[in-house]
């Protein structure tokens, strides 16, 4: 099994009700599988999924990475420019 820590920022933090949470996934699970598990646990996050950036171990993720035990995934709010 693979344990991953998810960090929530901005709207995702408000929706989840916490700053961080652990998820346990099958070995070899992908980042999209984790995002699906997060959305199942926090259904309201589905509407923000397309606009949020995801970081894996402090680097912006491409989206198809395989997760390893101990990874940290951060859900980042959309960046507003001006």
mmCIF file of the N, C-alpha and C atoms, coordinates in Angstrom:
data_MODEL
# 
_entry.id   MODEL 
# 
loop_
_atom_site.group_PDB 
_atom_site.id 
_atom_site.type_symbol 
_atom_site.label_atom_id 
_atom_site.label_alt_id 
_atom_site.label_comp_id 
_atom_site.label_asym_id 
_atom_site.label_entity_id 
_atom_site.label_seq_id 
_atom_site.pdbx_PDB_ins_code 
_atom_site.Cartn_x 
_atom_site.Cartn_y 
_atom_site.Cartn_z 
_atom_site.occupancy 
_atom_site.B_iso_or_equiv 
_atom_site.pdbx_formal_charge 
_atom_site.auth_seq_id 
_atom_site.auth_comp_id 
_atom_site.auth_asym_id 
_atom_site.auth_atom_id 
_atom_site.pdbx_PDB_model_num 
ATOM 1   N N  . UNK A 1 1  ? 0.843   -1.184 0.000   1.00 0.00 ? 1  UNK A N  1 
ATOM 2   C CA . UNK A 1 1  ? 0.000   0.000  0.000   1.00 0.00 ? 1  UNK A CA 1 
ATOM 3   C C  . UNK A 1 1  ? 0.887   1.246  0.000   1.00 0.00 ? 1  UNK A C  1 
ATOM 4   N N  . UNK A 1 2  ? 0.363   2.301  -0.584  1.00 0.00 ? 2  UNK A N  1 
ATOM 5   C CA . UNK A 1 2  ? 1.077   3.570  -0.694  1.00 0.00 ? 2  UNK A CA 1 
ATOM 6   C C  . UNK A 1 2  ? 0.329   4.634  0.101   1.00 0.00 ? 2  UNK A C  1 
ATOM 7   N N  . UNK A 1 3  ? 1.024   5.243  1.065   1.00 0.00 ? 3  UNK A N  1 
ATOM 8   C CA . UNK A 1 3  ? 0.425   6.335  1.842   1.00 0.00 ? 3  UNK A CA 1 
ATOM 9   C C  . UNK A 1 3  ? 0.938   7.658  1.303   1.00 0.00 ? 3  UNK A C  1 
ATOM 10  N N  . UNK A 1 4  ? -0.002  8.565  1.033   1.00 0.00 ? 4  UNK A N  1 
ATOM 11  C CA . UNK A 1 4  ? 0.311   9.866  0.459   1.00 0.00 ? 4  UNK A CA 1 
ATOM 12  C C  . UNK A 1 4  ? -0.326  10.940 1.328   1.00 0.00 ? 4  UNK A C  1 
ATOM 13  N N  . UNK A 1 5  ? 0.402   12.015 1.558   1.00 0.00 ? 5  UNK A N  1 
ATOM 14  C CA . UNK A 1 5  ? -0.148  13.157 2.284   1.00 0.00 ? 5  UNK A CA 1 
ATOM 15  C C  . UNK A 1 5  ? -0.627  14.180 1.273   1.00 0.00 ? 5  UNK A C  1 
ATOM 16  N N  . UNK A 1 6  ? -1.851  14.656 1.461   1.00 0.00 ? 6  UNK A N  1 
ATOM 17  C CA . UNK A 1 6  ? -2.422  15.680 0.593   1.00 0.00 ? 6  UNK A CA 1 
ATOM 18  C C  . UNK A 1 6  ? -2.520  16.971 1.397   1.00 0.00 ? 6  UNK A C  1 
ATOM 19  N N  . UNK A 1 7  ? -1.963  18.057 0.841   1.00 0.00 ? 7  UNK A N  1 
ATOM 20  C CA . UNK A 1 7  ? -2.029  19.371 1.455   1.00 0.00 ? 7  UNK A CA 1 
ATOM 21  C C  . UNK A 1 7  ? -3.056  20.204 0.696   1.00 0.00 ? 7  UNK A C  1 
ATOM 22  N N  . UNK A 1 8  ? -3.921  20.861 1.443   1.00 0.00 ? 8  UNK A N  1 
ATOM 23  C CA . UNK A 1 8  ? -4.975  21.671 0.840   1.00 0.00 ? 8  UNK A CA 1 
ATOM 24  C C  . UNK A 1 8  ? -4.680  23.155 1.053   1.00 0.00 ? 8  UNK A C  1 
ATOM 25  N N  . UNK A 1 9  ? -4.841  23.948 -0.010  1.00 0.00 ? 9  UNK A N  1 
ATOM 26  C CA . UNK A 1 9  ? -4.649  25.390 0.056   1.00 0.00 ? 9  UNK A CA 1 
ATOM 27  C C  . UNK A 1 9  ? -5.849  26.090 -0.572  1.00 0.00 ? 9  UNK A C  1 
ATOM 28  N N  . UNK A 1 10 ? -6.135  27.305 -0.135  1.00 0.00 ? 10 UNK A N  1 
ATOM 29  C CA . UNK A 1 10 ? -7.206  28.108 -0.716  1.00 0.00 ? 10 UNK A CA 1 
ATOM 30  C C  . UNK A 1 10 ? -8.565  27.439 -0.593  1.00 0.00 ? 10 UNK A C  1 
ATOM 31  N N  . UNK A 1 11 ? -9.307  27.422 -1.692  1.00 0.00 ? 11 UNK A N  1 
ATOM 32  C CA . UNK A 1 11 ? -10.664 26.867 -1.695  1.00 0.00 ? 11 UNK A CA 1 
ATOM 33  C C  . UNK A 1 11 ? -10.685 25.393 -1.335  1.00 0.00 ? 11 UNK A C  1 
ATOM 34  N N  . UNK A 1 12 ? -9.665  24.662 -1.731  1.00 0.00 ? 12 UNK A N  1 
ATOM 35  C CA . UNK A 1 12 ? -9.650  23.234 -1.410  1.00 0.00 ? 12 UNK A CA 1 
ATOM 36  C C  . UNK A 1 12 ? -9.556  23.023 0.100   1.00 0.00 ? 12 UNK A C  1 
ATOM 37  N N  . UNK A 1 13 ? -8.872  23.919 0.782   1.00 0.00 ? 13 UNK A N  1 
ATOM 38  C CA . UNK A 1 13 ? -8.764  23.836 2.244   1.00 0.00 ? 13 UNK A CA 1 
ATOM 39  C C  . UNK A 1 13 ? -10.116 24.099 2.891   1.00 0.00 ? 13 UNK A C  1 
ATOM 40  N N  . UNK A 1 14 ? -10.815 25.105 2.386   1.00 0.00 ? 14 UNK A N  1 
ATOM 41  C CA . UNK A 1 14 ? -12.143 25.421 2.915   1.00 0.00 ? 14 UNK A CA 1 
ATOM 42  C C  . UNK A 1 14 ? -13.114 24.263 2.692   1.00 0.00 ? 14 UNK A C  1 
ATOM 43  N N  . UNK A 1 15 ? -13.084 23.681 1.518   1.00 0.00 ? 15 UNK A N  1 
ATOM 44  C CA . UNK A 1 15 ? -14.009 22.599 1.180   1.00 0.00 ? 15 UNK A CA 1 
ATOM 45  C C  . UNK A 1 15 ? -13.696 21.329 1.974   1.00 0.00 ? 15 UNK A C  1 
ATOM 46  N N  . UNK A 1 16 ? -12.419 20.993 2.093   1.00 0.00 ? 16 UNK A N  1 
ATOM 47  C CA . UNK A 1 16 ? -12.051 19.762 2.799   1.00 0.00 ? 16 UNK A CA 1 
ATOM 48  C C  . UNK A 1 16 ? -12.179 19.911 4.312   1.00 0.00 ? 16 UNK A C  1 
ATOM 49  N N  . UNK A 1 17 ? -12.085 21.144 4.796   1.00 0.00 ? 17 UNK A N  1 
ATOM 50  C CA . UNK A 1 17 ? -12.176 21.385 6.225   1.00 0.00 ? 17 UNK A CA 1 
ATOM 51  C C  . UNK A 1 17 ? -10.891 21.089 6.978   1.00 0.00 ? 17 UNK A C  1 
ATOM 52  N N  . UNK A 1 18 ? -9.798  20.889 6.235   1.00 0.00 ? 18 UNK A N  1 
ATOM 53  C CA . UNK A 1 18 ? -8.523  20.641 6.903   1.00 0.00 ? 18 UNK A CA 1 
ATOM 54  C C  . UNK A 1 18 ? -7.369  21.100 6.017   1.00 0.00 ? 18 UNK A C  1 
ATOM 55  N N  . UNK A 1 19 ? -6.199  21.232 6.639   1.00 0.00 ? 19 UNK A N  1 
ATOM 56  C CA . UNK A 1 19 ? -5.011  21.652 5.908   1.00 0.00 ? 19 UNK A CA 1 
ATOM 57  C C  . UNK A 1 19 ? -4.315  20.476 5.244   1.00 0.00 ? 19 UNK A C  1 
ATOM 58  N N  . UNK A 1 20 ? -4.452  19.288 5.842   1.00 0.00 ? 20 UNK A N  1 
ATOM 59  C CA . UNK A 1 20 ? -3.831  18.105 5.241   1.00 0.00 ? 20 UNK A CA 1 
ATOM 60  C C  . UNK A 1 20 ? -4.574  16.848 5.643   1.00 0.00 ? 20 UNK A C  1 
ATOM 61  N N  . UNK A 1 21 ? -4.332  15.817 4.848   1.00 0.00 ? 21 UNK A N  1 
ATOM 62  C CA . UNK A 1 21 ? -5.056  14.559 5.023   1.00 0.00 ? 21 UNK A CA 1 
ATOM 63  C C  . UNK A 1 21 ? -4.214  13.448 4.401   1.00 0.00 ? 21 UNK A C  1 
ATOM 64  N N  . UNK A 1 22 ? -4.323  12.257 4.937   1.00 0.00 ? 22 UNK A N  1 
ATOM 65  C CA . UNK A 1 22 ? -3.611  11.114 4.359   1.00 0.00 ? 22 UNK A CA 1 
ATOM 66  C C  . UNK A 1 22 ? -4.557  10.231 3.551   1.00 0.00 ? 22 UNK A C  1 
ATOM 67  N N  . UNK A 1 23 ? -4.030  9.696  2.476   1.00 0.00 ? 23 UNK A N  1 
ATOM 68  C CA . UNK A 1 23 ? -4.758  8.749  1.648   1.00 0.00 ? 23 UNK A CA 1 
ATOM 69  C C  . UNK A 1 23 ? -3.900  7.508  1.495   1.00 0.00 ? 23 UNK A C  1 
ATOM 70  N N  . UNK A 1 24 ? -4.527  6.346  1.519   1.00 0.00 ? 24 UNK A N  1 
ATOM 71  C CA . UNK A 1 24 ? -3.840  5.086  1.274   1.00 0.00 ? 24 UNK A CA 1 
ATOM 72  C C  . UNK A 1 24 ? -4.367  4.510  -0.024  1.00 0.00 ? 24 UNK A C  1 
ATOM 73  N N  . UNK A 1 25 ? -3.451  4.258  -0.945  1.00 0.00 ? 25 UNK A N  1 
ATOM 74  C CA . UNK A 1 25 ? -3.800  3.768  -2.278  1.00 0.00 ? 25 UNK A CA 1 
ATOM 75  C C  . UNK A 1 25 ? -3.049  2.470  -2.556  1.00 0.00 ? 25 UNK A C  1 
ATOM 76  N N  . UNK A 1 26 ? -3.475  1.788  -3.580  1.00 0.00 ? 26 UNK A N  1 
ATOM 77  C CA . UNK A 1 26 ? -2.764  0.581  -4.018  1.00 0.00 ? 26 UNK A CA 1 
ATOM 78  C C  . UNK A 1 26 ? -1.396  0.972  -4.554  1.00 0.00 ? 26 UNK A C  1 
ATOM 79  N N  . UNK A 1 27 ? -0.413  0.105  -4.383  1.00 0.00 ? 27 UNK A N  1 
ATOM 80  C CA . UNK A 1 27 ? 0.918   0.360  -4.934  1.00 0.00 ? 27 UNK A CA 1 
ATOM 81  C C  . UNK A 1 27 ? 0.810   0.588  -6.434  1.00 0.00 ? 27 UNK A C  1 
ATOM 82  N N  . UNK A 1 28 ? 1.580   1.545  -6.925  1.00 0.00 ? 28 UNK A N  1 
ATOM 83  C CA . UNK A 1 28 ? 1.579   1.843  -8.350  1.00 0.00 ? 28 UNK A CA 1 
ATOM 84  C C  . UNK A 1 28 ? 0.460   2.761  -8.795  1.00 0.00 ? 28 UNK A C  1 
ATOM 85  N N  . UNK A 1 29 ? -0.309  3.298  -7.844  1.00 0.00 ? 29 UNK A N  1 
ATOM 86  C CA . UNK A 1 29 ? -1.402  4.203  -8.211  1.00 0.00 ? 29 UNK A CA 1 
ATOM 87  C C  . UNK A 1 29 ? -0.854  5.484  -8.824  1.00 0.00 ? 29 UNK A C  1 
ATOM 88  N N  . UNK A 1 30 ? -1.656  6.074  -9.674  1.00 0.00 ? 30 UNK A N  1 
ATOM 89  C CA . UNK A 1 30 ? -1.262  7.296  -10.367 1.00 0.00 ? 30 UNK A CA 1 
ATOM 90  C C  . UNK A 1 30 ? -1.852  8.519  -9.680  1.00 0.00 ? 30 UNK A C  1 
ATOM 91  N N  . UNK A 1 31 ? -1.332  9.670  -10.057 1.00 0.00 ? 31 UNK A N  1 
ATOM 92  C CA . UNK A 1 31 ? -1.863  10.930 -9.545  1.00 0.00 ? 31 UNK A CA 1 
ATOM 93  C C  . UNK A 1 31 ? -3.348  11.088 -9.881  1.00 0.00 ? 31 UNK A C  1 
ATOM 94  N N  . UNK A 1 32 ? -3.791  10.751 -11.101 1.00 0.00 ? 32 UNK A N  1 
ATOM 95  C CA . UNK A 1 32 ? -5.226  10.838 -11.380 1.00 0.00 ? 32 UNK A CA 1 
ATOM 96  C C  . UNK A 1 32 ? -6.075  9.940  -10.460 1.00 0.00 ? 32 UNK A C  1 
ATOM 97  N N  . UNK A 1 33 ? -5.544  8.793  -10.060 1.00 0.00 ? 33 UNK A N  1 
ATOM 98  C CA . UNK A 1 33 ? -6.280  7.922  -9.130  1.00 0.00 ? 33 UNK A CA 1 
ATOM 99  C C  . UNK A 1 33 ? -6.433  8.603  -7.776  1.00 0.00 ? 33 UNK A C  1 
ATOM 100 N N  . UNK A 1 34 ? -5.384  9.297  -7.335  1.00 0.00 ? 34 UNK A N  1 
ATOM 101 C CA . UNK A 1 34 ? -5.475  10.039 -6.075  1.00 0.00 ? 34 UNK A CA 1 
ATOM 102 C C  . UNK A 1 34 ? -6.489  11.162 -6.188  1.00 0.00 ? 34 UNK A C  1 
ATOM 103 N N  . UNK A 1 35 ? -6.457  11.908 -7.291  1.00 0.00 ? 35 UNK A N  1 
ATOM 104 C CA . UNK A 1 35 ? -7.409  13.011 -7.473  1.00 0.00 ? 35 UNK A CA 1 
ATOM 105 C C  . UNK A 1 35 ? -8.837  12.470 -7.428  1.00 0.00 ? 35 UNK A C  1 
ATOM 106 N N  . UNK A 1 36 ? -9.074  11.332 -8.035  1.00 0.00 ? 36 UNK A N  1 
ATOM 107 C CA . UNK A 1 36 ? -10.404 10.711 -7.981  1.00 0.00 ? 36 UNK A CA 1 
ATOM 108 C C  . UNK A 1 36 ? -10.800 10.370 -6.548  1.00 0.00 ? 36 UNK A C  1 
ATOM 109 N N  . UNK A 1 37 ? -9.861  9.835  -5.775  1.00 0.00 ? 37 UNK A N  1 
ATOM 110 C CA . UNK A 1 37 ? -10.138 9.491  -4.371  1.00 0.00 ? 37 UNK A CA 1 
ATOM 111 C C  . UNK A 1 37 ? -10.438 10.747 -3.557  1.00 0.00 ? 37 UNK A C  1 
ATOM 112 N N  . UNK A 1 38 ? -9.700  11.830 -3.837  1.00 0.00 ? 38 UNK A N  1 
ATOM 113 C CA . UNK A 1 38 ? -9.955  13.101 -3.145  1.00 0.00 ? 38 UNK A CA 1 
ATOM 114 C C  . UNK A 1 38 ? -11.352 13.604 -3.483  1.00 0.00 ? 38 UNK A C  1 
ATOM 115 N N  . UNK A 1 39 ? -11.715 13.552 -4.758  1.00 0.00 ? 39 UNK A N  1 
ATOM 116 C CA . UNK A 1 39 ? -13.032 14.028 -5.187  1.00 0.00 ? 39 UNK A CA 1 
ATOM 117 C C  . UNK A 1 39 ? -14.153 13.171 -4.623  1.00 0.00 ? 39 UNK A C  1 
ATOM 118 N N  . UNK A 1 40 ? -13.922 11.878 -4.442  1.00 0.00 ? 40 UNK A N  1 
ATOM 119 C CA . UNK A 1 40 ? -14.931 11.017 -3.825  1.00 0.00 ? 40 UNK A CA 1 
ATOM 120 C C  . UNK A 1 40 ? -15.149 11.403 -2.370  1.00 0.00 ? 40 UNK A C  1 
ATOM 121 N N  . UNK A 1 41 ? -14.069 11.730 -1.685  1.00 0.00 ? 41 UNK A N  1 
ATOM 122 C CA . UNK A 1 41 ? -14.156 12.103 -0.276  1.00 0.00 ? 41 UNK A CA 1 
ATOM 123 C C  . UNK A 1 41 ? -14.729 13.510 -0.103  1.00 0.00 ? 41 UNK A C  1 
ATOM 124 N N  . UNK A 1 42 ? -14.419 14.407 -1.037  1.00 0.00 ? 42 UNK A N  1 
ATOM 125 C CA . UNK A 1 42 ? -14.847 15.806 -0.969  1.00 0.00 ? 42 UNK A CA 1 
ATOM 126 C C  . UNK A 1 42 ? -15.485 16.172 -2.310  1.00 0.00 ? 42 UNK A C  1 
ATOM 127 N N  . UNK A 1 43 ? -16.744 15.805 -2.495  1.00 0.00 ? 43 UNK A N  1 
ATOM 128 C CA . UNK A 1 43 ? -17.404 15.953 -3.797  1.00 0.00 ? 43 UNK A CA 1 
ATOM 129 C C  . UNK A 1 43 ? -17.401 17.385 -4.330  1.00 0.00 ? 43 UNK A C  1 
ATOM 130 N N  . UNK A 1 44 ? -17.446 18.367 -3.451  1.00 0.00 ? 44 UNK A N  1 
ATOM 131 C CA . UNK A 1 44 ? -17.482 19.755 -3.909  1.00 0.00 ? 44 UNK A CA 1 
ATOM 132 C C  . UNK A 1 44 ? -16.195 20.172 -4.611  1.00 0.00 ? 44 UNK A C  1 
ATOM 133 N N  . UNK A 1 45 ? -15.122 19.433 -4.412  1.00 0.00 ? 45 UNK A N  1 
ATOM 134 C CA . UNK A 1 45 ? -13.867 19.760 -5.088  1.00 0.00 ? 45 UNK A CA 1 
ATOM 135 C C  . UNK A 1 45 ? -13.917 19.464 -6.582  1.00 0.00 ? 45 UNK A C  1 
ATOM 136 N N  . UNK A 1 46 ? -14.851 18.635 -7.004  1.00 0.00 ? 46 UNK A N  1 
ATOM 137 C CA . UNK A 1 46 ? -14.948 18.281 -8.432  1.00 0.00 ? 46 UNK A CA 1 
ATOM 138 C C  . UNK A 1 46 ? -15.062 19.511 -9.326  1.00 0.00 ? 46 UNK A C  1 
ATOM 139 N N  . UNK A 1 47 ? -15.801 20.501 -8.875  1.00 0.00 ? 47 UNK A N  1 
ATOM 140 C CA . UNK A 1 47 ? -16.009 21.675 -9.737  1.00 0.00 ? 47 UNK A CA 1 
ATOM 141 C C  . UNK A 1 47 ? -14.759 22.546 -9.866  1.00 0.00 ? 47 UNK A C  1 
ATOM 142 N N  . UNK A 1 48 ? -13.774 22.353 -8.986  1.00 0.00 ? 48 UNK A N  1 
ATOM 143 C CA . UNK A 1 48 ? -12.543 23.121 -9.051  1.00 0.00 ? 48 UNK A CA 1 
ATOM 144 C C  . UNK A 1 48 ? -11.377 22.331 -9.645  1.00 0.00 ? 48 UNK A C  1 
ATOM 145 N N  . UNK A 1 49 ? -11.590 21.066 -9.919  1.00 0.00 ? 49 UNK A N  1 
ATOM 146 C CA . UNK A 1 49 ? -10.508 20.180 -10.355 1.00 0.00 ? 49 UNK A CA 1 
ATOM 147 C C  . UNK A 1 49 ? -9.772  20.706 -11.588 1.00 0.00 ? 49 UNK A C  1 
ATOM 148 N N  . UNK A 1 50 ? -10.467 21.242 -12.546 1.00 0.00 ? 50 UNK A N  1 
ATOM 149 C CA . UNK A 1 50 ? -9.837  21.701 -13.788 1.00 0.00 ? 50 UNK A CA 1 
ATOM 150 C C  . UNK A 1 50 ? -9.011  22.973 -13.582 1.00 0.00 ? 50 UNK A C  1 
ATOM 151 N N  . UNK A 1 51 ? -9.378  23.790 -12.587 1.00 0.00 ? 51 UNK A N  1 
ATOM 152 C CA . UNK A 1 51 ? -8.692  25.063 -12.402 1.00 0.00 ? 51 UNK A CA 1 
ATOM 153 C C  . UNK A 1 51 ? -7.560  25.012 -11.377 1.00 0.00 ? 51 UNK A C  1 
ATOM 154 N N  . UNK A 1 52 ? -7.488  23.954 -10.583 1.00 0.00 ? 52 UNK A N  1 
ATOM 155 C CA . UNK A 1 52 ? -6.441  23.853 -9.573  1.00 0.00 ? 52 UNK A CA 1 
ATOM 156 C C  . UNK A 1 52 ? -5.169  23.264 -10.166 1.00 0.00 ? 52 UNK A C  1 
ATOM 157 N N  . UNK A 1 53 ? -4.052  23.738 -9.650  1.00 0.00 ? 53 UNK A N  1 
ATOM 158 C CA . UNK A 1 53 ? -2.778  23.117 -9.999  1.00 0.00 ? 53 UNK A CA 1 
ATOM 159 C C  . UNK A 1 53 ? -2.456  22.085 -8.942  1.00 0.00 ? 53 UNK A C  1 
ATOM 160 N N  . UNK A 1 54 ? -1.717  21.070 -9.331  1.00 0.00 ? 54 UNK A N  1 
ATOM 161 C CA . UNK A 1 54 ? -1.329  20.013 -8.409  1.00 0.00 ? 54 UNK A CA 1 
ATOM 162 C C  . UNK A 1 54 ? 0.194   19.949 -8.384  1.00 0.00 ? 54 UNK A C  1 
ATOM 163 N N  . UNK A 1 55 ? 0.738   19.905 -7.173  1.00 0.00 ? 55 UNK A N  1 
ATOM 164 C CA . UNK A 1 55 ? 2.183   19.761 -7.012  1.00 0.00 ? 55 UNK A CA 1 
ATOM 165 C C  . UNK A 1 55 ? 2.467   18.413 -6.365  1.00 0.00 ? 55 UNK A C  1 
ATOM 166 N N  . UNK A 1 56 ? 3.505   17.759 -6.849  1.00 0.00 ? 56 UNK A N  1 
ATOM 167 C CA . UNK A 1 56 ? 3.948   16.484 -6.284  1.00 0.00 ? 56 UNK A CA 1 
ATOM 168 C C  . UNK A 1 56 ? 5.348   16.696 -5.742  1.00 0.00 ? 56 UNK A C  1 
ATOM 169 N N  . UNK A 1 57 ? 5.485   16.534 -4.424  1.00 0.00 ? 57 UNK A N  1 
ATOM 170 C CA . UNK A 1 57 ? 6.779   16.741 -3.769  1.00 0.00 ? 57 UNK A CA 1 
ATOM 171 C C  . UNK A 1 57 ? 7.386   18.095 -4.135  1.00 0.00 ? 57 UNK A C  1 
ATOM 172 N N  . UNK A 1 58 ? 6.546   19.128 -4.032  1.00 0.00 ? 58 UNK A N  1 
ATOM 173 C CA . UNK A 1 58 ? 6.925   20.538 -4.212  1.00 0.00 ? 58 UNK A CA 1 
ATOM 174 C C  . UNK A 1 58 ? 7.286   20.925 -5.646  1.00 0.00 ? 58 UNK A C  1 
ATOM 175 N N  . UNK A 1 59 ? 6.892   20.118 -6.618  1.00 0.00 ? 59 UNK A N  1 
ATOM 176 C CA . UNK A 1 59 ? 7.077   20.468 -8.022  1.00 0.00 ? 59 UNK A CA 1 
ATOM 177 C C  . UNK A 1 59 ? 5.753   20.324 -8.741  1.00 0.00 ? 59 UNK A C  1 
ATOM 178 N N  . UNK A 1 60 ? 5.436   21.279 -9.611  1.00 0.00 ? 60 UNK A N  1 
ATOM 179 C CA . UNK A 1 60 ? 4.182   21.213 -10.357 1.00 0.00 ? 60 UNK A CA 1 
ATOM 180 C C  . UNK A 1 60 ? 4.147   19.906 -11.132 1.00 0.00 ? 60 UNK A C  1 
ATOM 181 N N  . UNK A 1 61 ? 3.042   19.193 -10.990 1.00 0.00 ? 61 UNK A N  1 
ATOM 182 C CA . UNK A 1 61 ? 2.909   17.863 -11.594 1.00 0.00 ? 61 UNK A CA 1 
ATOM 183 C C  . UNK A 1 61 ? 2.371   17.954 -13.014 1.00 0.00 ? 61 UNK A C  1 
ATOM 184 N N  . UNK A 1 62 ? 2.830   17.026 -13.839 1.00 0.00 ? 62 UNK A N  1 
ATOM 185 C CA . UNK A 1 62 ? 2.326   16.931 -15.208 1.00 0.00 ? 62 UNK A CA 1 
ATOM 186 C C  . UNK A 1 62 ? 0.924   16.319 -15.222 1.00 0.00 ? 62 UNK A C  1 
ATOM 187 N N  . UNK A 1 63 ? 0.654   15.459 -14.232 1.00 0.00 ? 63 UNK A N  1 
ATOM 188 C CA . UNK A 1 63 ? -0.680  14.894 -14.122 1.00 0.00 ? 63 UNK A CA 1 
ATOM 189 C C  . UNK A 1 63 ? -0.771  13.395 -14.261 1.00 0.00 ? 63 UNK A C  1 
ATOM 190 N N  . UNK A 1 64 ? 0.295   12.746 -14.737 1.00 0.00 ? 64 UNK A N  1 
ATOM 191 C CA . UNK A 1 64 ? 0.211   11.301 -14.962 1.00 0.00 ? 64 UNK A CA 1 
ATOM 192 C C  . UNK A 1 64 ? 1.241   10.520 -14.138 1.00 0.00 ? 64 UNK A C  1 
ATOM 193 N N  . UNK A 1 65 ? 1.856   11.185 -13.164 1.00 0.00 ? 65 UNK A N  1 
ATOM 194 C CA . UNK A 1 65 ? 2.902   10.546 -12.374 1.00 0.00 ? 65 UNK A CA 1 
ATOM 195 C C  . UNK A 1 65 ? 2.371   9.376  -11.543 1.00 0.00 ? 65 UNK A C  1 
ATOM 196 N N  . UNK A 1 66 ? 3.261   8.427  -11.287 1.00 0.00 ? 66 UNK A N  1 
ATOM 197 C CA . UNK A 1 66 ? 2.967   7.318  -10.375 1.00 0.00 ? 66 UNK A CA 1 
ATOM 198 C C  . UNK A 1 66 ? 3.381   7.754  -8.973  1.00 0.00 ? 66 UNK A C  1 
ATOM 199 N N  . UNK A 1 67 ? 2.569   7.420  -7.989  1.00 0.00 ? 67 UNK A N  1 
ATOM 200 C CA . UNK A 1 67 ? 2.834   7.825  -6.614  1.00 0.00 ? 67 UNK A CA 1 
ATOM 201 C C  . UNK A 1 67 ? 3.651   6.776  -5.878  1.00 0.00 ? 67 UNK A C  1 
ATOM 202 N N  . UNK A 1 68 ? 4.480   7.257  -4.963  1.00 0.00 ? 68 UNK A N  1 
ATOM 203 C CA . UNK A 1 68 ? 5.291   6.378  -4.121  1.00 0.00 ? 68 UNK A CA 1 
ATOM 204 C C  . UNK A 1 68 ? 4.930   6.637  -2.667  1.00 0.00 ? 68 UNK A C  1 
ATOM 205 N N  . UNK A 1 69 ? 5.168   5.653  -1.828  1.00 0.00 ? 69 UNK A N  1 
ATOM 206 C CA . UNK A 1 69 ? 4.904   5.788  -0.407  1.00 0.00 ? 69 UNK A CA 1 
ATOM 207 C C  . UNK A 1 69 ? 5.659   7.000  0.139   1.00 0.00 ? 69 UNK A C  1 
ATOM 208 N N  . UNK A 1 70 ? 4.952   7.852  0.870   1.00 0.00 ? 70 UNK A N  1 
ATOM 209 C CA . UNK A 1 70 ? 5.570   9.032  1.470   1.00 0.00 ? 70 UNK A CA 1 
ATOM 210 C C  . UNK A 1 70 ? 5.497   10.282 0.628   1.00 0.00 ? 70 UNK A C  1 
ATOM 211 N N  . UNK A 1 71 ? 4.950   10.204 -0.588  1.00 0.00 ? 71 UNK A N  1 
ATOM 212 C CA . UNK A 1 71 ? 4.816   11.392 -1.430  1.00 0.00 ? 71 UNK A CA 1 
ATOM 213 C C  . UNK A 1 71 ? 3.889   12.403 -0.773  1.00 0.00 ? 71 UNK A C  1 
ATOM 214 N N  . UNK A 1 72 ? 4.113   13.681 -1.129  1.00 0.00 ? 72 UNK A N  1 
ATOM 215 C CA . UNK A 1 72 ? 3.249   14.768 -0.694  1.00 0.00 ? 72 UNK A CA 1 
ATOM 216 C C  . UNK A 1 72 ? 2.666   15.425 -1.931  1.00 0.00 ? 72 UNK A C  1 
ATOM 217 N N  . UNK A 1 73 ? 1.361   15.547 -1.931  1.00 0.00 ? 73 UNK A N  1 
ATOM 218 C CA . UNK A 1 73 ? 0.652   16.182 -3.052  1.00 0.00 ? 73 UNK A CA 1 
ATOM 219 C C  . UNK A 1 73 ? -0.057  17.407 -2.511  1.00 0.00 ? 73 UNK A C  1 
ATOM 220 N N  . UNK A 1 74 ? 0.103   18.538 -3.185  1.00 0.00 ? 74 UNK A N  1 
ATOM 221 C CA . UNK A 1 74 ? -0.545  19.777 -2.770  1.00 0.00 ? 74 UNK A CA 1 
ATOM 222 C C  . UNK A 1 74 ? -1.551  20.207 -3.827  1.00 0.00 ? 74 UNK A C  1 
ATOM 223 N N  . UNK A 1 75 ? -2.744  20.577 -3.379  1.00 0.00 ? 75 UNK A N  1 
ATOM 224 C CA . UNK A 1 75 ? -3.748  21.155 -4.271  1.00 0.00 ? 75 UNK A CA 1 
ATOM 225 C C  . UNK A 1 75 ? -3.658  22.659 -4.147  1.00 0.00 ? 75 UNK A C  1 
ATOM 226 N N  . UNK A 1 76 ? -3.267  23.293 -5.222  1.00 0.00 ? 76 UNK A N  1 
ATOM 227 C CA . UNK A 1 76 ? -3.013  24.728 -5.221  1.00 0.00 ? 76 UNK A CA 1 
ATOM 228 C C  . UNK A 1 76 ? -4.138  25.482 -5.916  1.00 0.00 ? 76 UNK A C  1 
ATOM 229 N N  . UNK A 1 77 ? -4.533  26.632 -5.358  1.00 0.00 ? 77 UNK A N  1 
ATOM 230 C CA . UNK A 1 77 ? -5.609  27.398 -5.990  1.00 0.00 ? 77 UNK A CA 1 
ATOM 231 C C  . UNK A 1 77 ? -5.123  27.978 -7.314  1.00 0.00 ? 77 UNK A C  1 
ATOM 232 N N  . UNK A 1 78 ? -6.064  28.327 -8.181  1.00 0.00 ? 78 UNK A N  1 
ATOM 233 C CA . UNK A 1 78 ? -5.665  28.948 -9.448  1.00 0.00 ? 78 UNK A CA 1 
ATOM 234 C C  . UNK A 1 78 ? -4.920  30.257 -9.167  1.00 0.00 ? 78 UNK A C  1 
ATOM 235 N N  . UNK A 1 79 ? -3.954  30.564 -10.000 1.00 0.00 ? 79 UNK A N  1 
ATOM 236 C CA . UNK A 1 79 ? -3.180  31.784 -9.817  1.00 0.00 ? 79 UNK A CA 1 
ATOM 237 C C  . UNK A 1 79 ? -3.841  32.898 -10.595 1.00 0.00 ? 79 UNK A C  1 
ATOM 238 N N  . UNK A 1 80 ? -4.127  33.991 -9.907  1.00 0.00 ? 80 UNK A N  1 
ATOM 239 C CA . UNK A 1 80 ? -4.735  35.160 -10.558 1.00 0.00 ? 80 UNK A CA 1 
ATOM 240 C C  . UNK A 1 80 ? -3.621  36.104 -10.974 1.00 0.00 ? 80 UNK A C  1 
ATOM 241 N N  . UNK A 1 81 ? -3.744  36.626 -12.160 1.00 0.00 ? 81 UNK A N  1 
ATOM 242 C CA . UNK A 1 81 ? -2.736  37.565 -12.647 1.00 0.00 ? 81 UNK A CA 1 
ATOM 243 C C  . UNK A 1 81 ? -3.310  38.962 -12.767 1.00 0.00 ? 81 UNK A C  1 
ATOM 244 N N  . UNK A 1 82 ? -2.449  39.906 -12.985 1.00 0.00 ? 82 UNK A N  1 
ATOM 245 C CA . UNK A 1 82 ? -2.968  41.262 -13.099 1.00 0.00 ? 82 UNK A CA 1 
ATOM 246 C C  . UNK A 1 82 ? -2.081  42.191 -13.798 1.00 0.00 ? 82 UNK A C  1 
# 
